[in-house]
Amino acid sequence: MSDMVRIGSRASKLAKTQVTEWLTPIAEQFPGVRFKREVILEGGDQDRVTPTLAEVAKTAGGSAFSTNQEEALVTGRVDVIVHSLKDLPTSVCAGTTLLTTPGPREDVRDVLCGATLDGLPRGARVGTGAPRRVAQLLALRPDLEVIPIRGNVPGRLARTTKGSLDAVVLAAAGLNRLGLMPEVHQVLDPIVFPPSPGQGALGIQVRTDSPAARLLAGTGDRQVDASVRAERALLAELHGGCSVPVGAWGRLGPDGLLHLSAAVTSLDGAAQVTAAGSGPVEDPEKLGASVAADLLAQGAAGILAAIRKP
């Protein structure tokens, strides 16, 4: 094993904070290894004008937030990529592998920043660029005007004080990692407002059978890994990505079983199907497929087909 491991990530402060979160215990575990960080710009970072990430992904060649990092990994420019797992497609690039998900997982929930749902007046302007958040917001409050916004966490948060928005929806994980939870906020119940699959978790991607993969093979948290694998298996069964309104929340219950709840919502919030299930922690993919089948039986395919129409 080389004594140098190169770690790639996006350029934002949040991405760098996530590298530090993962690397701090890893560096202690492998004191003889030198870890070097490298920043990789993604299409979603370079294009701040295109209103939706789905459109950015088309021009980026796959994913708005992972395509260039995967290329850097495959070509050997870096040895490890630290992703925000919710940004990573369910099928990773050929020749690469996701390691066991590290723990602990940050808060999975979404946060309404600048207001509470009950406190928002009729017709209030709420900012979010994610189709899932748009759909789930409108399912709860069809009177709201949802404004598409993108950008880093501080920039989006500032829109509630310096812009013309009454509130924005952001991930609790990013707010916590950056220490930016606003004074006025509401943490949204993940049963009612299920998060993006993988939200709050880190995805550690390596070249399959590489020295870095062998070095890091024993790292990670198997319980956290089971939860996110169930969520991502559900998303894969629905042929979804980060541009479709699928929410899923996996967690280990006090009964020792893995529990998974999920929702598929139409973009206007008018139609929503939900499902939940539980199963052994050793077989998260089976649980994900089972809950996905329940959603499909209730009409999820029709909701998703309508969204995918050009």
One Martini backbone bead per residue (centre of mass of N, CA, C, O) as a GRO file, in nm:
protein
  310
    1MET     BB    1   0.094   0.037   0.024
    2SER     BB    2   0.066   0.342  -0.008
    3ASP     BB    3   0.139   0.651   0.182
    4MET     BB    4  -0.087   0.762  -0.030
    5VAL     BB    5  -0.411   0.932  -0.011
    6ARG     BB    6  -0.648   1.049  -0.240
    7ILE     BB    7  -0.900   1.302  -0.185
    8GLY     BB    8  -1.217   1.361  -0.313
    9SER     BB    9  -1.410   1.670  -0.371
   10ARG     BB   10  -1.591   1.916  -0.342
   11ALA     BB   11  -1.568   2.280  -0.289
   12SER     BB   12  -1.734   2.313  -0.059
   13LYS     BB   13  -1.761   2.353   0.271
   14LEU     BB   14  -1.930   2.098   0.315
   15ALA     BB   15  -1.745   1.897   0.168
   16LYS     BB   16  -1.498   1.952   0.352
   17THR     BB   17  -1.639   1.875   0.617
   18GLN     BB   18  -1.694   1.579   0.533
   19VAL     BB   19  -1.402   1.494   0.511
   20THR     BB   20  -1.326   1.552   0.804
   21GLU     BB   21  -1.532   1.360   0.935
   22TRP     BB   22  -1.406   1.103   0.802
   23LEU     BB   23  -1.085   1.145   0.845
   24THR     BB   24  -1.024   1.168   1.145
   25PRO     BB   25  -1.053   0.858   1.226
   26ILE     BB   26  -0.881   0.741   0.994
   27ALA     BB   27  -0.605   0.876   1.063
   28GLU     BB   28  -0.589   0.733   1.341
   29GLN     BB   29  -0.596   0.437   1.225
   30PHE     BB   30  -0.364   0.552   0.995
   31PRO     BB   31  -0.068   0.692   1.079
   32GLY     BB   32   0.115   0.595   0.812
   33VAL     BB   33  -0.083   0.773   0.644
   34ARG     BB   34  -0.123   0.994   0.373
   35PHE     BB   35  -0.357   1.260   0.330
   36LYS     BB   36  -0.496   1.399   0.027
   37ARG     BB   37  -0.653   1.676  -0.102
   38GLU     BB   38  -0.917   1.720  -0.362
   39VAL     BB   39  -1.067   1.932  -0.590
   40ILE     BB   40  -1.395   1.890  -0.762
   41LEU     BB   41  -1.572   1.999  -1.022
   42GLU     BB   42  -1.910   2.034  -1.093
   43GLY     BB   43  -2.182   2.104  -1.277
   44GLY     BB   44  -2.345   2.218  -1.023
   45ASP     BB   45  -2.111   2.430  -0.961
   46GLN     BB   46  -2.072   2.577  -1.246
   47ASP     BB   47  -2.396   2.572  -1.273
   48ARG     BB   48  -2.612   2.847  -1.152
   49VAL     BB   49  -2.856   2.889  -1.372
   50THR     BB   50  -2.987   2.637  -1.395
   51PRO     BB   51  -3.278   2.551  -1.230
   52THR     BB   52  -3.224   2.236  -1.270
   53LEU     BB   53  -3.063   1.935  -1.206
   54ALA     BB   54  -3.168   1.770  -1.444
   55GLU     BB   55  -3.046   1.959  -1.659
   56VAL     BB   56  -2.755   1.944  -1.565
   57ALA     BB   57  -2.717   1.634  -1.593
   58LYS     BB   58  -2.737   1.622  -1.901
   59THR     BB   59  -2.470   1.803  -1.946
   60ALA     BB   60  -2.280   1.630  -1.737
   61GLY     BB   61  -2.324   1.305  -1.801
   62GLY     BB   62  -2.546   1.238  -1.539
   63SER     BB   63  -2.434   1.407  -1.275
   64ALA     BB   64  -2.423   1.706  -1.100
   65PHE     BB   65  -2.240   1.561  -0.829
   66SER     BB   66  -2.035   1.298  -0.968
   67THR     BB   67  -1.897   1.265  -1.250
   68ASN     BB   68  -1.606   1.396  -1.211
   69GLN     BB   69  -1.525   1.224  -0.967
   70GLU     BB   70  -1.541   0.948  -1.104
   71GLU     BB   71  -1.329   1.010  -1.319
   72ALA     BB   72  -1.095   1.064  -1.119
   73LEU     BB   73  -1.100   0.776  -1.005
   74VAL     BB   74  -1.066   0.600  -1.264
   75THR     BB   75  -0.792   0.763  -1.362
   76GLY     BB   76  -0.621   0.819  -1.073
   77ARG     BB   77  -0.625   1.104  -0.936
   78VAL     BB   78  -0.789   0.942  -0.724
   79ASP     BB   79  -0.885   0.708  -0.447
   80VAL     BB   80  -1.112   0.892  -0.309
   81ILE     BB   81  -1.462   0.954  -0.243
   82VAL     BB   82  -1.658   1.217  -0.088
   83HIS     BB   83  -1.995   1.193  -0.043
   84SER     BB   84  -2.314   1.280  -0.079
   85LEU     BB   85  -2.526   1.024  -0.104
   86LYS     BB   86  -2.780   1.167  -0.237
   87ASP     BB   87  -2.595   1.244  -0.508
   88LEU     BB   88  -2.577   0.936  -0.573
   89PRO     BB   89  -2.620   0.710  -0.777
   90THR     BB   90  -2.723   0.376  -0.763
   91SER     BB   91  -2.512   0.360  -0.999
   92VAL     BB   92  -2.196   0.298  -1.018
   93CYS     BB   93  -1.911   0.306  -1.154
   94ALA     BB   94  -1.723   0.120  -1.325
   95GLY     BB   95  -1.473  -0.007  -1.102
   96THR     BB   96  -1.648   0.063  -0.850
   97THR     BB   97  -1.695   0.127  -0.486
   98LEU     BB   98  -1.884   0.106  -0.199
   99LEU     BB   99  -1.841   0.148   0.108
  100THR     BB  100  -1.905   0.126   0.411
  101THR     BB  101  -2.095   0.322   0.579
  102PRO     BB  102  -2.051   0.574   0.772
  103GLY     BB  103  -2.031   0.667   1.116
  104PRO     BB  104  -2.245   0.862   1.199
  105ARG     BB  105  -2.547   0.973   1.111
  106GLU     BB  106  -2.697   1.225   1.021
  107ASP     BB  107  -2.956   1.404   1.002
  108VAL     BB  108  -3.226   1.321   0.779
  109ARG     BB  109  -3.377   1.579   0.785
  110ASP     BB  110  -3.583   1.838   0.719
  111VAL     BB  111  -3.582   2.210   0.692
  112LEU     BB  112  -3.764   2.486   0.787
  113CYS     BB  113  -3.652   2.810   0.705
  114GLY     BB  114  -3.801   3.102   0.873
  115ALA     BB  115  -4.032   2.891   0.959
  116THR     BB  116  -4.354   2.752   0.977
  117LEU     BB  117  -4.607   2.586   0.845
  118ASP     BB  118  -4.835   2.725   1.019
  119GLY     BB  119  -4.698   3.028   0.987
  120LEU     BB  120  -4.761   3.037   0.700
  121PRO     BB  121  -4.895   3.207   0.471
  122ARG     BB  122  -5.084   3.242   0.223
  123GLY     BB  123  -4.871   3.224  -0.054
  124ALA     BB  124  -4.606   3.159   0.026
  125ARG     BB  125  -4.249   3.179  -0.021
  126VAL     BB  126  -4.070   2.883  -0.118
  127GLY     BB  127  -3.742   2.747  -0.121
  128THR     BB  128  -3.664   2.498  -0.383
  129GLY     BB  129  -3.501   2.252  -0.613
  130ALA     BB  130  -3.644   1.993  -0.516
  131PRO     BB  131  -3.887   1.785  -0.620
  132ARG     BB  132  -3.953   1.648  -0.352
  133ARG     BB  133  -3.998   1.906  -0.184
  134VAL     BB  134  -4.212   2.030  -0.356
  135ALA     BB  135  -4.421   1.799  -0.339
  136GLN     BB  136  -4.437   1.776  -0.021
  137LEU     BB  137  -4.524   2.063   0.032
  138LEU     BB  138  -4.788   2.059  -0.148
  139ALA     BB  139  -4.924   1.830   0.013
  140LEU     BB  140  -4.945   2.016   0.277
  141ARG     BB  141  -4.929   2.313   0.095
  142PRO     BB  142  -5.098   2.412  -0.186
  143ASP     BB  143  -5.070   2.741  -0.147
  144LEU     BB  144  -4.791   2.751  -0.215
  145GLU     BB  145  -4.494   2.917  -0.338
  146VAL     BB  146  -4.257   2.760  -0.532
  147ILE     BB  147  -3.907   2.836  -0.547
  148PRO     BB  148  -3.640   2.803  -0.745
  149ILE     BB  149  -3.332   2.694  -0.588
  150ARG     BB  150  -2.976   2.745  -0.561
  151GLY     BB  151  -2.686   2.643  -0.393
  152ASN     BB  152  -2.553   2.706  -0.116
  153VAL     BB  153  -2.640   2.712   0.206
  154PRO     BB  154  -2.590   3.015   0.277
  155GLY     BB  155  -2.734   3.131   0.023
  156ARG     BB  156  -3.017   3.008   0.077
  157LEU     BB  157  -3.057   3.121   0.363
  158ALA     BB  158  -3.038   3.431   0.282
  159ARG     BB  159  -3.319   3.448   0.130
  160THR     BB  160  -3.486   3.503   0.408
  161THR     BB  161  -3.339   3.799   0.463
  162LYS     BB  162  -3.243   3.922   0.157
  163GLY     BB  163  -3.493   3.831   0.022
  164SER     BB  164  -3.828   3.706  -0.109
  165LEU     BB  165  -3.847   3.488   0.120
  166ASP     BB  166  -4.006   3.302   0.380
  167ALA     BB  167  -3.861   3.024   0.293
  168VAL     BB  168  -3.657   2.725   0.335
  169VAL     BB  169  -3.531   2.405   0.222
  170LEU     BB  170  -3.322   2.193   0.426
  171ALA     BB  171  -3.074   2.007   0.544
  172ALA     BB  172  -2.981   1.920   0.855
  173ALA     BB  173  -2.695   1.819   0.798
  174GLY     BB  174  -2.576   2.082   0.678
  175LEU     BB  175  -2.647   2.271   0.912
  176ASN     BB  176  -2.489   2.113   1.130
  177ARG     BB  177  -2.204   2.102   0.993
  178LEU     BB  178  -2.208   2.441   0.977
  179GLY     BB  179  -2.369   2.586   1.206
  180LEU     BB  180  -2.681   2.701   1.059
  181MET     BB  181  -2.912   2.696   1.244
  182PRO     BB  182  -3.186   2.861   1.270
  183GLU     BB  183  -3.392   3.007   1.489
  184VAL     BB  184  -3.611   2.980   1.265
  185HIS     BB  185  -3.775   2.658   1.272
  186GLN     BB  186  -3.859   2.327   1.110
  187VAL     BB  187  -3.865   2.000   1.176
  188LEU     BB  188  -3.937   1.737   0.965
  189ASP     BB  189  -4.122   1.468   0.951
  190PRO     BB  190  -4.015   1.161   0.809
  191ILE     BB  191  -4.298   1.040   0.763
  192VAL     BB  192  -4.424   1.295   0.609
  193PHE     BB  193  -4.103   1.388   0.517
  194PRO     BB  194  -3.922   1.215   0.334
  195PRO     BB  195  -3.615   1.171   0.247
  196SER     BB  196  -3.353   1.131   0.081
  197PRO     BB  197  -3.175   0.892  -0.024
  198GLY     BB  198  -2.896   0.921   0.202
  199GLN     BB  199  -2.949   1.132   0.393
  200GLY     BB  200  -2.668   1.222   0.604
  201ALA     BB  201  -2.478   1.052   0.433
  202LEU     BB  202  -2.184   0.892   0.337
  203GLY     BB  203  -1.988   0.835   0.036
  204ILE     BB  204  -1.742   0.578  -0.023
  205GLN     BB  205  -1.529   0.584  -0.305
  206VAL     BB  206  -1.369   0.322  -0.498
  207ARG     BB  207  -1.152   0.123  -0.638
  208THR     BB  208  -1.159  -0.182  -0.722
  209ASP     BB  209  -0.898  -0.344  -0.567
  210SER     BB  210  -0.751  -0.129  -0.432
  211PRO     BB  211  -0.545  -0.014  -0.195
  212ALA     BB  212  -0.765   0.161  -0.063
  213ALA     BB  213  -0.980  -0.061  -0.040
  214ARG     BB  214  -0.810  -0.244   0.145
  215LEU     BB  215  -0.753  -0.046   0.375
  216LEU     BB  216  -1.088   0.033   0.411
  217ALA     BB  217  -1.264  -0.235   0.445
  218GLY     BB  218  -1.320  -0.211   0.781
  219THR     BB  219  -1.494   0.028   0.748
  220GLY     BB  220  -1.769   0.138   0.913
  221ASP     BB  221  -2.142   0.106   0.942
  222ARG     BB  222  -2.373  -0.144   0.928
  223GLN     BB  223  -2.636   0.002   1.010
  224VAL     BB  224  -2.618   0.243   0.825
  225ASP     BB  225  -2.582   0.077   0.567
  226ALA     BB  226  -2.857  -0.066   0.572
  227SER     BB  227  -3.035   0.184   0.550
  228VAL     BB  228  -2.921   0.295   0.274
  229ARG     BB  229  -2.963   0.037   0.107
  230ALA     BB  230  -3.269   0.036   0.125
  231GLU     BB  231  -3.317   0.314  -0.004
  232ARG     BB  232  -3.157   0.258  -0.275
  233ALA     BB  233  -3.320   0.010  -0.362
  234LEU     BB  234  -3.587   0.154  -0.392
  235LEU     BB  235  -3.495   0.360  -0.605
  236ALA     BB  236  -3.405   0.150  -0.816
  237GLU     BB  237  -3.687   0.012  -0.852
  238LEU     BB  238  -3.805   0.309  -0.952
  239HIS     BB  239  -3.601   0.452  -1.138
  240GLY     BB  240  -3.447   0.665  -0.975
  241GLY     BB  241  -3.346   0.992  -0.862
  242CYS     BB  242  -3.268   1.323  -0.770
  243SER     BB  243  -3.525   1.412  -0.985
  244VAL     BB  244  -3.727   1.257  -0.795
  245PRO     BB  245  -4.022   1.216  -0.577
  246VAL     BB  246  -3.838   1.037  -0.350
  247GLY     BB  247  -3.894   0.903  -0.028
  248ALA     BB  248  -3.665   0.776   0.240
  249TRP     BB  249  -3.662   0.573   0.561
  250GLY     BB  250  -3.402   0.427   0.740
  251ARG     BB  251  -3.413   0.209   1.041
  252LEU     BB  252  -3.338   0.101   1.356
  253GLY     BB  253  -3.510  -0.077   1.577
  254PRO     BB  254  -3.586  -0.194   1.899
  255ASP     BB  255  -3.642  -0.488   1.753
  256GLY     BB  256  -3.386  -0.517   1.534
  257LEU     BB  257  -3.515  -0.398   1.290
  258LEU     BB  258  -3.566  -0.293   0.968
  259HIS     BB  259  -3.691   0.024   0.870
  260LEU     BB  260  -3.926   0.135   0.604
  261SER     BB  261  -4.012   0.450   0.459
  262ALA     BB  262  -4.233   0.587   0.191
  263ALA     BB  263  -4.259   0.825  -0.097
  264VAL     BB  264  -4.478   0.927  -0.370
  265THR     BB  265  -4.494   1.243  -0.554
  266SER     BB  266  -4.643   1.476  -0.705
  267LEU     BB  267  -4.547   1.789  -0.812
  268ASP     BB  268  -4.839   1.912  -0.700
  269GLY     BB  269  -4.931   1.716  -0.443
  270ALA     BB  270  -5.206   1.551  -0.519
  271ALA     BB  271  -5.025   1.285  -0.526
  272GLN     BB  272  -4.989   1.003  -0.288
  273VAL     BB  273  -4.766   0.739  -0.192
  274THR     BB  274  -4.740   0.493   0.073
  275ALA     BB  275  -4.485   0.303   0.263
  276ALA     BB  276  -4.412   0.008   0.477
  277GLY     BB  277  -4.139  -0.175   0.648
  278SER     BB  278  -3.980  -0.490   0.755
  279GLY     BB  279  -3.650  -0.636   0.845
  280PRO     BB  280  -3.361  -0.770   0.817
  281VAL     BB  281  -3.047  -0.627   0.837
  282GLU     BB  282  -2.911  -0.839   0.626
  283ASP     BB  283  -3.162  -0.746   0.399
  284PRO     BB  284  -3.210  -0.449   0.258
  285GLU     BB  285  -3.288  -0.498  -0.042
  286LYS     BB  286  -3.550  -0.655   0.012
  287LEU     BB  287  -3.696  -0.424   0.155
  288GLY     BB  288  -3.680  -0.216  -0.073
  289ALA     BB  289  -3.836  -0.390  -0.282
  290SER     BB  290  -4.098  -0.428  -0.116
  291VAL     BB  291  -4.177  -0.124  -0.083
  292ALA     BB  292  -4.175  -0.064  -0.385
  293ALA     BB  293  -4.402  -0.263  -0.461
  294ASP     BB  294  -4.617  -0.120  -0.296
  295LEU     BB  295  -4.606   0.149  -0.447
  296LEU     BB  296  -4.672   0.031  -0.730
  297ALA     BB  297  -4.952  -0.092  -0.646
  298GLN     BB  298  -5.056   0.224  -0.584
  299GLY     BB  299  -4.920   0.410  -0.844
  300ALA     BB  300  -4.621   0.516  -0.883
  301ALA     BB  301  -4.565   0.482  -1.186
  302GLY     BB  302  -4.763   0.702  -1.286
  303ILE     BB  303  -4.631   0.941  -1.145
  304LEU     BB  304  -4.344   0.905  -1.274
  305ALA     BB  305  -4.429   0.911  -1.575
  306ALA     BB  306  -4.542   1.203  -1.573
  307ILE     BB  307  -4.264   1.335  -1.498
  308ARG     BB  308  -4.088   1.207  -1.750
  309LYS     BB  309  -4.220   1.366  -1.945
  310PRO     BB  310  -4.117   1.594  -2.200
   0.00000   0.00000   0.00000
